[in-house]
Amino acid sequence: MFLVAFACAAAEALTLDEAISLAKDKLPSYRASMVKVKSTAALYKATLGPYFPSVDVSSYQKKLYTTIGEFGAGGYELTLSYTLYDGGKRRANRNIAWLTLDTDKQELRKSLIELEYSVKVAYYTAIAKLGILDQREKQLQYAEKDHSIAQGRHKYGIARLSDVLQASVRLEQARINVIEAKGDFKKAFSEFNSLVGRPLNVQYDITGLLDTKGDLPDVGRLVEAALKRPEIKQAENSFKIAENNKSIALSAFYPVLSLSSTYTKTTGGGQVIFSPEEKTAGVIATWNLFELGKFFRQSSAGFEKVVSREKLDDVKRKVVLDTNKAYEDFITAYGKLDLAGQQLRYAEHNYSQAFKEYKAGKSDMLSLVQAEGLLADAEEQLINAKLNLVTGRAMLERVAAVETLELLRPGTTTAALKGL
């Protein structure tokens, strides 16, 4: 692993945890998910309405034209109604509202998982790009040193002009590589700034560690955790919603019982109004004996339940597959890291030997340039191998929906998993 610290502006160092905290406060997509949960929670509370009485007030003014004359009349009506039984429709609607709320909560959790993954990748990528920039600047120094020696040897007639030209070509390429590395680093830092809600072109201290230590996770624990991902919970909720929709369709085959009480007060109207004040109360039963559409709606609700079950199974299949693919990618990155380190050691020894041999006149500039190029590639390959490993770990944490893989160690209870 390697530690990177740089200061581009007067600002305090930003850790990964602080970056994730900033992203939670600033990232619009995550904030929108939070507001969506509040909106759905209000709709869930609204489903309590059918369980409470409904009170309606109406008033009117009208003109009566009768055979005995014209009369003005007015009045108001107060109605109190309450549903005693509706075949389970209101209960099913409340269940659906609760499941919808839970689905939006899972969407918020999924947003948090994606946020953490994006910040981790952007954070580690910025560190890696800075490391590559640092290595390319070192390679530029090597190229300048090789070029200077080639010029000196050519000045005294020890080396050919072609050696100087080859060293010049490598020197210019090294300068181009530095320019590219600077651009890649700025783009990586801009992406990171975008996630944490800071100006894209403002650079500041960032301290990070491409930590390649850690044990290999157990694939069984990974799959177990992944099967609790928000997507699976959302699919389960969809299946339960389909069940409740079927209950709503069945409610059409049952009577609706309601209690109604009305008070009516009428003024004016002369002799036409026989009862200026009226009070009524009663139980109303409504039962639809036949309506063709409800039979087909019931059938459709049954099919939708089957569709939801199949979709749930498919989501589980994809989650298990993605988990295994991410695990294999992590194993591959884990294996390549040691080889990249070994290759760098060989490249360093090769360059050192080629440099000594060229200074002693035992080899040509082409061999030295090739050795220096291999060293540059090996150094960048090691940094990329470290980056692939830490981002591979971040991907495993994403598919398992945990903050860190340490939570999946034996002995850790599933209650410690994030979001459960």
C-alpha positions, 0 to 999 in steps of 0.5 A: 500500500502507499500513502498519498498526501498533497496540498493544492489549496489552504484547506484541511485534509479530507478523509473518506468518512468525511467525504461520504458524510459530505455526499449525504448532505450535498448529493441531490439524488440521495436528498431526493430519496429522503424527501420521497420517503417523507412524501410516501409516509404522509400517504401511508398516514392518509390511509387511516381516513377510511377507518374514521367517520366522514363529516360533510356539510352542504348549504343551498339557496334556491327559488321555488316556482309553484302554482301557489306562488314563488318562494325563496328557500334555503338550508343546510345539511350535515351528514355523518357517515362511517364505513362498517365493512367494505370487503377488506378494501381499506385494509388492503389499501393500507397494506399497499401504502405501508409496502410502498413506504417500505419500498421507498425506504429500501430505495433510500437505502439503495441510494446510500449504498450507491453513494458510498460506492461512488465516493469510495471509487472516486476517492481512491481513483483520485489517489491513484491518479495522483500516484501515477502523476508522481511516478510519471514525474519521476520517470521524467527525471529518469528520462532527463538523466538518460538524455543528459548522459547520452549527450555527454557521451556523444560530446566526447565521441563515446556514443552515437548521435542515434543514442541522443535521438533515442533519449530525446524521443523518450524524454518528449514522451515522458513529458507528454505522459506527465501532461496526460497524468495531470489531466487525468488527475484533474478529471478524477478530482473533479468527479470526486468534488462533484459527489461531495458538493464542492466546486469542480476546479477547487483542489484541497488536501486529501489524505488516503490509503490504497489499503491492500491488506485484509483477508479474503471474504467468505463467498457464502457470507457474501451471498447471504448478505447480498440476499438482503439487498434493497432490490430483493426487499423491493421485489418481495414488497411488489409480491405482497402488493400484488396479493393485496391488489387481489384482495381489493379485486375480491372486495368487489364481490362482497357487500359494503355496509355503512352507517349514515346520519343526516341532519337537514335544516330548511328555511323559507319556502312557505307552505311548500316546505312541510318539514323544516327540520329533518333528522335521519339515521340508518345502515346502508348495505350496497351489494353489486350482484353483477358487473362484468369487469370485476371478474376479469379484474380478479383474474388479472390480479391473480396473474400479476401475483404470479408475475411478481413471484417470477420477478422476485426469483429473477432478482435473486438470481441476478444478485447471486450472479453479480455477487459471484462475479464481483467475488471472482474479480476481487480474487483476480485483483488480489492475485495480480497484486503480488505479481505486479509487485514482483514485476516492479522489483524486476523492472527496477533491477533491470533498469539499474543494470541497464543504466550501469552497462550503458555508462560503462559502454557495454550496451546501447541507448535503446536497451536503456530506454526500453528498460526505463519504459518497462520500469514506468509501465511496471510502476503504473501497473502496480498502482493500478493493481492496488486501485483495482483491489480496493475498488474491487473490495468496494464493489463487494461491499456494494453487492453485499450492502455492507459498510465494510467487509469486516462485518462479514467475518465469522461471528458477526451477526446479521443484525450488524449488517447495514440497514437491517 
